[in-house]
């Protein structure tokens, strides 16, 4: 394999792996902050103690995930200099600014306040300690925004001009400079979608883990007998600790689901304007159509998709839906892959000059198979969270009739418990496939041309790679893969250990204790 292919594989592997942890950190930091707010505002000791326990339980999982995210994220920025130096030279003056803001402002803020929050229990004033976790949540959101601003420039470059003397793209003060980059319309559309996706990941995680513990304690209580002290303690644990956590997660899953639908629709409409080839590829829309249908299922493997778009055969479609999603007009005309490929060759040339001076044929069509199916997996896998949310909303309702377990909004169903565990990784995968679609669909561009911007602020992926031997990339790819494999095992073992451990049963007189007396080790 050539250095270009290896560099793309390495960046893809490290990016997708790193992003597994990112949405959970973003979403869980906010949910933990809200949990602690509930504890702070609780009017009775029992409720306060319950929410402090919930906060610390999910807080330790947040810390584990945050640590692994740091270890895997460091590699990301180094790769721009390692394997993509030509890209860094061309656009570094612009691309580096939001990355610097993320590191110097957002990351240091969230790291500092996370440390205060971890070690400040019973040491800081309650209001200051509560403020610490809210600053962590704000810091993670700011990190996401700055990273998305950098990525959005690659999708839709703004506030930039090409300097023919240096051969580089530079910020244009007349177009807003760095402020123009940070307020890129693509960033403003992408940020809500990414944030609500992170909320869905975290809420599904909270709901799934809490559901498993709720059912475990309920079943244990029934086995021991609700008339015994230990059995009653297990039922109380399920009722006062984990059922509120389940309901809390369900509410945030529903909020996230609505936000994802609205923001996703807005983002899709914008992409039809800015990157029509990406959206045509996502639908395997081979030719320009009026009143285009939305494809739910097609037949054909990778070879059929990529050899000739006309080989793709739709099996299930929804008439006019694609035009509606693109413009709200069911009869709108949408350009197809074939016509867009011809248009791009006329506009950007039929050949590409490589950094070494060689000339190769241009191909402006992304991988159709990956674009098509990653788009559908993004949507389909998120559906597991919707099913879990509605199911748990129904299961945990307090029934007027039935046994005492049902009246308390509890259940002993193994089916519910199993599905809750299965649903946990699905939003993680949906987020990953969403980013695979975003990045693969942008190909062959590493900086896609802005239809209304400077036409010279563009760079193809094959032009951005570093000029070094393949064996160097192979070596780093193998090392990173092995290292990430070890970190994956460590992360899973820690998350599994502390998730399964749960929360210890309350002491007989704990309800009378103040919340600050509840201690817990964060497992450092």
C-alpha positions in Angstrom: 0.0 0.0 0.0 1.1 3.5 -0.7 1.8 6.1 2.0 -1.5 7.9 1.2 -3.6 4.8 1.8 -1.8 3.9 5.0 -2.0 7.5 6.3 -5.8 7.5 5.6 -6.1 4.1 7.4 -4.2 5.4 10.4 -6.1 8.6 10.7 -9.4 6.7 10.3 -8.5 4.1 12.9 -7.3 6.6 15.5 -10.2 9.1 14.9 -13.0 6.5 15.1 -11.4 4.9 18.1 -10.9 8.2 19.9 -14.5 9.3 19.1 -15.9 6.3 20.9 -15.1 8.1 24.2 -15.8 11.7 23.2 -19.6 11.7 23.2 -19.9 10.0 26.5 -17.6 12.5 28.1 -19.5 15.5 26.6 -22.9 14.1 27.5 -22.1 12.5 30.9 -20.4 15.7 32.2 -23.7 17.6 31.7 -25.9 14.8 33.1 -23.6 14.4 36.2 -23.8 18.2 36.7 -27.6 18.0 36.7 -27.6 15.0 39.0 -25.5 17.0 41.5 -27.8 20.0 41.1 -30.7 17.7 42.1 -28.8 16.7 45.2 -27.9 20.3 46.1 -31.6 21.4 45.7 -33.1 18.4 47.5 -35.2 19.4 50.5 -35.0 16.2 52.4 -31.9 14.1 53.5 -33.1 10.9 51.8 -33.5 12.4 48.4 -30.2 14.4 48.8 -28.3 11.2 49.8 -29.8 9.3 46.9 -28.8 11.9 44.3 -25.3 12.3 45.8 -24.8 8.5 45.4 -26.1 8.6 41.8 -23.8 11.6 41.1 -20.7 9.9 42.5 -21.5 6.5 40.8 -21.7 8.0 37.3 -19.0 10.5 38.2 -16.4 7.9 38.6 -17.4 6.4 35.2 -17.0 9.9 33.7 -13.5 10.2 35.1 -12.4 6.8 33.7 -13.8 7.7 30.3 -12.2 11.2 30.4 -8.8 9.8 31.1 -8.9 7.3 28.2 -10.2 10.1 26.0 -7.1 12.2 26.8 -4.7 9.3 26.0 -6.3 8.6 22.7 -6.9 12.2 21.7 -3.3 13.4 21.9 -2.4 11.3 18.9 -5.0 13.1 16.7 -3.2 16.5 16.5 0.2 15.0 16.1 -0.9 13.3 12.9 -1.3 16.5 11.1 2.4 17.0 11.3 3.3 13.4 10.9 1.3 12.1 8.0 -0.4 15.3 6.6 2.3 17.9 6.5 1.3 19.2 3.1 -2.2 19.8 4.4 -0.8 21.5 7.5 1.4 23.7 5.4 -1.5 24.7 3.1 -4.1 25.5 5.7 -2.2 25.5 9.1 -2.6 29.3 9.6 -6.3 28.8 9.7 -6.8 25.3 11.0 -4.4 25.7 13.9 -6.3 28.6 15.5 -9.4 26.7 16.7 -7.2 23.8 17.7 -5.1 26.1 19.8 -8.2 27.6 21.4 -9.4 24.1 22.2 -6.2 23.1 23.9 -5.3 26.3 25.7 -8.8 27.4 26.8 -11.4 24.5 26.8 -9.2 21.5 27.6 -7.3 23.2 30.5 -10.6 24.6 31.9 -12.3 21.3 32.0 -9.2 19.5 33.3 -8.7 22.0 36.1 -12.3 22.0 37.3 -12.5 18.2 37.0 -9.6 18.0 39.4 -11.3 20.4 41.8 -14.5 18.4 41.6 -12.8 15.0 42.2 -10.8 16.1 45.2 -13.1 18.8 46.5 -15.9 16.7 48.0 -16.4 17.9 51.6 -13.5 20.4 51.2 -14.9 23.1 48.9 -18.1 25.0 49.7 -21.1 23.2 48.2 -21.9 26.0 45.7 -18.2 26.1 44.5 -18.0 22.4 44.2 -21.3 22.3 42.2 -19.9 25.1 40.0 -16.8 23.0 39.3 -18.8 20.2 37.6 -20.8 22.7 35.6 -17.5 24.3 34.4 -16.4 20.8 33.3 -19.6 20.4 31.3 -19.1 23.9 29.8 -15.4 23.0 29.0 -16.3 19.8 27.2 -18.9 21.7 25.1 -16.4 24.4 24.2 -13.8 21.7 23.3 -16.4 20.2 21.0 -17.2 23.6 19.4 -13.6 24.5 18.7 -12.9 21.0 17.2 -16.0 21.2 15.1 -15.0 24.7 13.9 -11.7 23.2 12.6 -13.5 20.3 11.0 -16.2 22.5 9.5 -13.5 24.6 7.8 -12.4 21.4 6.0 -16.1 20.8 5.0 -16.8 24.4 4.0 -13.8 26.8 4.1 -14.8 30.4 5.0 -13.0 33.7 5.8 -10.0 32.5 3.8 -8.2 33.5 0.7 -5.4 31.8 -1.3 -2.1 33.6 -1.3 -0.4 32.8 -4.7 3.0 34.0 -3.4 3.2 31.5 -0.5 0.9 28.9 -2.0 -1.1 28.8 1.2 -4.6 29.6 2.4 -4.7 32.5 4.9 -7.3 34.2 7.1 -9.1 37.1 5.4 -9.9 39.9 7.9 -12.4 41.4 5.4 -14.5 38.2 5.8 -14.3 38.2 9.6 -11.0 36.4 10.2 -11.0 33.9 13.0 -14.5 35.0 14.0 -15.7 34.1 10.5 -14.2 30.6 11.0 -15.8 30.2 14.4 -19.2 31.3 13.1 -19.1 29.2 10.0 -22.6 28.2 9.0 -21.4 24.5 8.9 -20.2 24.8 12.5 -23.4 26.4 13.7 -25.4 23.5 12.1 -23.1 20.7 13.2 -22.6 21.7 16.8 -26.2 21.1 18.0 -26.3 17.8 16.2 -23.0 16.6 17.8 -24.0 17.8 21.2 -27.5 16.2 21.1 -25.8 13.0 19.8 -23.5 13.1 22.9 -26.6 13.6 25.2 -28.2 10.5 23.6 -25.0 8.4 24.2 -24.8 9.5 27.8 -28.5 9.2 28.5 -28.7 5.7 27.0 -25.6 4.7 29.1 -27.2 6.0 32.3 -30.5 4.4 31.5 -29.0 1.0 30.5 -26.7 0.7 33.6 -29.4 2.0 36.0 -31.9 -0.4 34.5 -29.7 -3.4 35.0 -29.0 -2.5 38.6 -32.7 -1.7 39.3 -33.8 -5.1 38.1 -30.9 -6.8 39.8 -31.8 -5.3 43.2 -35.5 -5.9 42.6 -35.0 -9.6 41.9 -32.6 -9.9 44.8 -35.2 -8.3 47.1 -37.9 -10.7 45.9 -35.6 -13.7 46.4 -34.7 -12.7 50.0 -38.3 -11.7 50.7 -39.6 -8.1 51.0 -40.5 -8.8 54.6 -36.8 -9.3 55.6 -34.5 -6.4 56.4 -32.0 -7.3 53.6 -34.7 -7.9 51.0 -36.4 -4.6 51.9 -33.0 -2.8 51.6 -32.6 -4.2 48.0 -36.1 -3.1 47.0 -35.4 0.3 48.5 -32.2 0.6 46.6 -34.0 -0.2 43.4 -36.8 2.2 44.2 -35.0 5.3 45.6 -31.6 5.1 43.8 -31.8 3.3 40.4 -35.4 4.0 39.3 -34.9 7.8 39.6 -31.7 7.3 37.6 -33.6 5.3 34.9 -36.3 7.9 34.6 -33.7 10.7 34.5 -31.9 9.0 31.6 -35.2 8.4 29.8 -36.1 12.1 29.9 -32.7 13.1 28.5 -32.9 10.4 25.8 -36.2 11.9 24.6 -34.8 15.4 24.7 -31.8 14.3 22.8 -33.9 12.4 20.3 -36.0 15.5 19.5 -32.8 17.6 19.2 -31.1 15.1 16.9 -34.1 15.1 14.6 -34.3 18.9 14.3 -30.6 19.5 14.1 -30.0 16.6 11.7 -32.7 17.9 9.3 -31.1 21.4 9.3 -27.6 20.0 8.8 -28.8 17.8 5.9 -30.4 20.7 4.1 -27.2 22.7 4.5 -25.1 19.9 3.1 -27.3 19.6 0.0 -26.2 23.2 -0.7 -22.6 23.0 0.3 -21.6 19.4 -0.5 -24.2 18.0 -3.0 -21.9 15.2 -4.0 -21.8 13.9 -0.4 -25.6 13.8 -0.1 -26.0 12.3 -3.5 -23.6 9.6 -2.5 -25.4 9.0 0.8 -28.5 8.2 -1.2 -26.8 6.5 -4.2 -28.6 9.0 -6.3 -26.9 8.2 -9.6 -28.7 10.7 -11.9 -30.4 14.1 -11.5 -34.1 13.7 -10.5 -37.1 15.8 -9.8 -39.1 14.6 -6.8 -36.3 12.3 -5.8 -37.2 9.3 -3.6 -35.5 8.4 -0.4 -33.8 4.9 -0.6 -34.4 2.7 2.4 -32.7 -0.4 1.0 -30.6 -1.2 -2.0 -28.9 -4.3 -3.4 -25.3 -4.5 -4.3 -21.9 -4.9 -2.6 -18.9 -2.5 -2.6 -17.9 -3.4 -6.1 -21.4 -2.8 -7.5 -21.7 0.5 -5.8 -18.2 1.9 -6.8 -17.7 0.3 -10.2 -20.7 2.0 -11.7 -23.4 3.8 -9.8 -26.0 2.5 -12.2 -25.4 -1.0 -10.9 -27.1 0.0 -7.6 -30.7 -1.2 -7.5 -33.2 0.3 -5.1 -35.5 -2.2 -3.3 -37.5 0.0 -1.0 -37.9 3.7 -1.5 -40.2 6.5 -0.2 -41.4 8.7 -3.0 -40.5 12.4 -2.9 -39.0 12.1 0.5 -35.4 13.0 -0.5 -36.5 16.2 -2.2 -38.4 17.1 0.9 -35.4 16.4 3.1 -33.3 18.6 0.9 -35.5 21.6 0.3 -39.0 21.0 1.8 -40.2 20.9 -1.9 -41.4 17.4 -2.9 -40.8 18.3 -6.6 -37.3 19.8 -6.2 -34.6 18.8 -8.6 -31.5 17.1 -7.0 -28.3 16.5 -8.9 -27.0 13.0 -9.2 -23.5 11.5 -8.8 -22.9 11.2 -12.5 -23.9 14.8 -13.4 -21.9 16.1 -10.4 -18.8 14.2 -11.4 -19.0 15.7 -14.8 -19.6 19.2 -13.4 -16.6 18.9 -11.0 -14.2 17.8 -13.7 -15.2 20.8 -15.8 -14.7 23.1 -12.8 -11.7 21.6 -11.1 -10.0 19.7 -13.8 -9.8 16.1 -15.1 -6.3 15.6 -13.6 -4.6 16.3 -10.2 -1.0 17.4 -9.8 0.6 15.6 -6.9 3.2 17.1 -4.5 6.0 15.2 -6.3 4.9 16.8 -9.6 3.2 13.7 -11.1 -0.2 14.1 -12.7 -3.0 11.6 -12.1 -6.6 11.4 -13.2 -9.1 13.1 -11.0 -12.1 11.3 -9.4 -14.5 13.4 -7.4 -16.9 10.6 -6.3 -16.5 9.3 -2.7 -16.9 5.7 -1.8 -20.6 5.2 -2.5 -21.0 1.9 -0.5 -19.5 3.4 2.7 -21.3 6.7 2.3 -24.7 5.0 1.7 -24.6 2.5 4.5 -22.8 4.6 7.2 -25.6 7.2 6.7 -28.3 4.5 7.4 -26.4 2.8 10.2 -26.1 6.2 11.9 -29.9 6.6 11.9 -30.8 2.9 12.4 -28.6 2.2 15.4 -29.9 5.4 17.2 -33.3 3.7 17.1 -32.3 1.3 19.8 -32.2 4.3 22.2 -35.7 5.3 21.2 -37.0 1.9 21.9 -35.3 1.7 25.3 -36.6 5.2 26.3 -40.2 4.4 25.4 -40.0 0.9 26.9 -38.5 2.1 30.2 -41.0 5.0 30.4 -43.7 2.4 30.3 -42.1 -0.2 32.5 -41.2 2.2 35.4 -44.6 3.8 35.6 -46.3 3.4 39.0 -49.3 1.1 38.5 -52.5 1.4 40.5 -53.1 -2.4 40.4 -50.8 -5.4 40.7 -48.3 -6.6 43.2 -46.2 -4.2 45.4 -43.3 -4.4 43.0 -45.4 -3.1 40.1 -47.0 -0.4 42.2 -43.6 1.0 42.9 -42.7 1.2 39.2 -40.2 -1.7 39.4 -39.8 -4.8 37.3 -38.0 -8.1 37.4 -38.0 -8.8 33.6 -34.8 -10.4 32.3 -35.8 -9.3 28.8 -35.8 -5.6 29.8 -32.5 -6.0 31.6 -30.9 -7.7 28.6 -32.2 -5.2 26.1 -31.0 -2.3 28.2 -27.4 -3.7 28.1 -27.7 -4.4 24.3 -28.9 -0.8 23.8 -25.9 0.8 25.5 -23.3 0.6 22.7 -25.8 1.4 19.9 -25.6 5.2 20.2 -21.8 5.0 20.4 -21.8 3.1 17.1 -24.4 5.5 15.6 -22.1 8.5 16.4 -19.1 6.7 14.9 -20.9 5.9 11.7 -22.1 9.5 11.5 -18.5 10.7 11.5 -17.5 8.0 9.0 -20.2 9.3 6.7 -19.1 12.9 7.3 -15.4 12.2 6.5 -15.8 9.6 3.8 -18.5 11.6 2.0 -16.2 14.6 1.8 -13.6 12.7 -0.2 -11.6 13.1 -2.3 -11.3 16.5 -0.7 -9.4 17.2 2.6 -10.5 20.8 2.2 -13.7 20.8 0.2 -14.2 23.8 -2.1 -16.8 26.4 -0.9 -19.3 27.0 -3.8 -19.4 30.7 -2.9 -15.9 31.2 -1.5 -12.4 31.5 -2.9 -12.2 28.7 -5.5 -8.5 28.2 -4.8 -9.0 27.4 -1.1 -9.3 23.7 -1.8 -7.1 20.7 -1.4 -7.5 17.1 -2.4 -6.6 14.4 0.1 -3.9 12.9 -2.2 -2.3 16.4 -2.2 -2.2 16.7 1.6 -0.2 13.7 2.5 3.5 13.8 3.7 6.2 12.8 1.4 7.8 9.9 3.3 8.2 6.2 2.8 5.4 3.8 3.4 7.3 1.8 6.1 7.3 4.8 8.4 3.5 4.9 8.3 3.2 1.2 8.7 5.4 1.3 11.8 3.3 4.0 13.5 0.1 2.4 12.4 1.1 -0.9 14.0 2.3 0.8 17.2 -0.8 2.9 17.6 -3.1 -0.1 16.9 -1.4 -2.2 19.5 -1.4 0.6 22.0 -5.0 1.4 21.4 -5.8 -2.3 21.8 -4.2 -2.3 25.2 -6.1 0.9 26.2 -9.3 -0.6 25.0 -8.9 -3.6 27.3 -8.0 -1.3 30.2 -11.0 1.0 29.5 -13.5 -1.9 29.2 -12.2 -3.6 32.4 -12.5 -0.4 34.4 -15.9 0.6 33.1 -17.2 -2.9 33.5 -15.8 -3.2 37.0 -17.2 0.0 38.3 -20.5 -0.2 36.4 -21.2 -3.7 37.7 -20.1 -2.8 41.2 -23.0 -0.4 41.6 -23.8 1.4 44.8 -23.6 -0.2 48.2 -26.7 -0.8 50.2 -27.6 2.1 52.6 -26.7 1.8 56.3 -29.7 1.5 58.6 -29.4 5.2 59.8 -28.1 6.7 56.5 -31.4 8.4 55.7 -30.8 10.7 58.7 -27.3 11.5 57.7 -26.3 14.6 55.7 -25.4 13.9 52.1 -21.8 15.1 52.6 -21.1 12.2 54.8 -21.6 9.7 52.0 -18.1 8.7 50.8 -16.9 7.0 47.7 -13.6 6.2 46.1 -13.2 7.3 42.5 -10.9 4.4 41.7 -7.9 6.3 40.8 
